[in-house]
Amino acid sequence: MVILNCNYLNKYFHFLKFAEDELLLGFKTKYKIKNDWYPKWNPTEEGKGISDFATGAERIVYSLLNGKGIGQPNSAPIGADLFFEVEDAFIHIDLKTVQTRNIGDYTRDIFVGNNQNSYNGKLDVSGNEKTYDDACLPHYYTLEGGLKKPCLTYFITILYEEKNLEILIINLLSMPNGALYPIYGKNVLKAGKVLYPVGNPKRNTHAKSIRYKWKENLDFKLLDNNNKRIKVAYFNNEIDTELKTKLSFFEELYKNQGE
């Protein structure tokens, strides 16, 4: 499973690099009609601005992956926005967009939906151990005849400038499969918002929403350290100096990860 995970991370990375010109061109199409939508777009409106930007970015990324990507799309109702079957695995891919105002949500960990991961387990919250058991994806999918294929989960994360909507960084992240809990343990998950209602017995012992602490899980632990769980597919060299300092980790990785 681990080798497959690493192999497909590299395949999707090379696909994003191959399609970089088309991606960037697609992201710029919004400027052609900016006068029609910009006055109605409020990036600070209850998170709606972020959601709206994500919707536009998803159209570009998903159209390229669906049209030229790897694998057969699967119609199962539970899964990430993109769900493919390949010869030896099932692959989930979800897109995350973060604006520079919330840069901390990009540089350490990311929100992960229950339908986007298979990693149930323990996590520490303010010195207390809690349980997350709402992950909806299996460790393996079972086909007719009993054949099993591993479930692989990836995230494309995009950092953009809030004021001009310029794309700054595009990352590709691999999240460990839940079957690897004995290897990665509690270090993978971080509690998100408490969504259980008051009075629910799970409220104080369970984490309903979680974040993936990718910064603390850079390596495929069962492979050599040259194989990272993150690839930087795009880094905008025009980032201003102050912001570039905060993003030096990504710039360094971008320069040294190889093609």
Residue pairs with C-beta under 8 A, 6 or more apart in sequence:
1 150
1 152
1 177
1 179
1 180
2 180
2 220
2 222
2 223
3 223
4 88
4 89
4 150
4 152
5 150
5 152
5 174
5 177
5 220
6 174
6 220
6 223
6 227
8 70
8 86
8 89
8 91
8 152
8 154
9 154
9 172
9 174
9 229
9 231
10 231
11 70
12 69
12 70
12 93
12 154
12 172
13 172
13 231
13 233
14 259
15 65
15 68
15 69
15 70
16 23
16 156
16 170
16 172
16 233
16 234
17 233
17 259
19 64
19 68
20 233
20 234
22 64
23 60
23 61
23 64
23 170
23 234
24 167
24 234
26 59
26 60
26 63
26 64
27 57
27 60
27 167
29 60
30 37
30 56
30 165
41 49
41 52
42 48
42 49
43 49
43 50
43 53
43 99
43 162
49 99
50 97
50 98
50 99
50 102
53 97
53 99
53 160
53 165
54 95
54 96
54 97
57 95
57 97
57 158
57 160
58 81
58 95
61 95
61 156
62 81
62 82
62 95
65 82
65 93
66 73
66 82
69 84
70 84
70 86
70 91
71 84
71 85
71 86
71 91
72 84
72 85
72 86
73 82
73 83
73 84
74 83
74 84
74 85
74 90
76 83
78 115
78 136
78 137
79 92
79 115
79 116
79 137
80 92
80 93
80 94
80 113
80 115
80 116
80 153
81 93
81 94
81 95
82 91
82 92
82 93
82 94
83 90
83 91
83 92
83 93
84 90
84 91
84 93
85 91
85 149
88 149
88 150
89 149
89 150
89 151
89 152
90 141
90 149
90 150
90 151
90 152
91 152
91 153
91 154
92 116
92 137
92 151
92 152
92 153
92 154
93 153
93 154
93 155
93 156
94 113
94 116
94 154
94 155
94 156
95 155
95 156
95 157
95 158
96 110
96 111
96 155
96 156
96 157
96 158
97 157
97 158
97 159
97 160
98 105
98 106
98 110
98 157
98 158
98 159
98 160
99 159
99 160
99 161
99 162
100 159
100 160
100 161
100 162
100 168
100 243
101 162
103 159
103 243
103 246
103 247
105 111
106 157
106 159
106 169
107 215
107 246
107 247
107 249
108 213
108 214
108 215
109 190
109 211
109 212
109 213
109 214
109 215
110 155
110 157
110 173
110 211
110 212
110 214
111 192
111 209
111 210
111 211
112 155
112 175
112 210
112 211
112 212
114 134
114 135
114 136
114 209
115 136
115 137
116 137
116 153
116 155
117 135
117 137
117 153
117 175
117 178
117 210
117 212
118 135
118 137
118 138
118 139
118 151
118 153
118 177
118 178
118 179
119 132
119 135
119 175
119 176
119 177
119 178
119 181
119 188
119 189
119 212
120 131
120 132
120 133
120 134
120 135
120 178
120 181
121 131
121 132
121 178
121 181
121 185
121 186
121 188
121 189
122 129
122 130
122 131
122 132
122 185
122 186
123 129
123 130
123 131
123 132
123 186
123 188
123 189
123 190
123 191
123 207
123 210
124 130
124 186
125 191
125 207
129 186
130 191
130 205
130 206
130 207
131 205
131 206
131 207
132 189
132 191
132 206
132 207
132 210
133 206
134 206
134 208
135 178
137 151
137 153
137 178
138 151
139 150
139 151
139 177
139 178
139 179
140 148
140 149
140 150
140 151
140 179
141 148
141 149
141 150
141 151
142 148
143 149
150 177
150 179
151 177
152 174
152 177
153 174
153 175
153 177
154 172
154 173
154 174
154 175
155 172
155 173
155 175
155 212
156 170
156 171
156 172
156 173
156 233
157 169
157 170
157 171
157 172
157 173
158 167
158 169
158 170
158 171
159 167
159 168
159 169
159 247
160 166
160 167
160 168
161 168
166 236
166 238
167 234
167 236
168 235
168 236
168 239
168 243
168 247
169 232
169 234
169 235
169 236
169 247
169 250
170 232
170 233
170 234
171 230
171 231
171 232
171 233
171 250
172 230
172 231
172 232
172 233
173 212
173 214
173 229
173 230
174 220
174 229
174 230
175 188
175 212
175 214
175 229
176 183
176 184
176 188
176 217
176 229
180 221
181 188
183 221
183 222
184 217
184 221
187 213
187 216
187 217
188 212
188 213
188 216
188 217
189 207
189 210
189 211
189 212
189 213
190 210
190 211
190 212
190 213
191 207
191 209
191 210
191 211
192 207
192 208
192 209
192 210
192 211
193 208
193 209
194 203
194 207
194 208
194 209
195 208
195 209
196 202
196 203
196 206
196 208
197 203
202 208
214 229
214 230
217 229
218 228
218 229
218 230
219 225
219 227
219 228
219 229
220 227
220 228
220 229
228 253
228 257
230 253
231 257
232 250
232 253
232 254
232 257
235 250
235 251
235 254
239 247
244 251
